[in-house]
Amino acid sequence: MALNLGSVAAGDGCDSLTGAPLRRTAGGIPRYQPLPAARGLILNQAQAEAAYSAMCALNNVSSRLMATFEEKLRVVERSCGGIYVLEMLEGEWAPSERYENQAAFATAYGLRVG
């Protein structure tokens, strides 16, 4: 299941999930993170399949994935097992989707787990 990493309501000055102060870009522009459910999934089917296949192969050599697609999308698998799908927004990588593990990523994208 994809989890939103932080949506900011206009004008409230805080991250609505954590209550943390609103982060701003170097130019002072507030960072707004759209909800993934509102936009759908970030990767297309071929990208999701390639990323998942690579993750499964890397499991065999105790390694983790960091893959970039089209210079604007990135899939990062953390050492704790969490998976982030990042988008290049205004020159910075911004998290758009977060999954607890490979199985959750596969389920979200309708991939065969195995």
Order of alpha helices (4+ residues) and beta strands (2+ residues): alpha-alpha-beta-beta-beta-beta-alpha
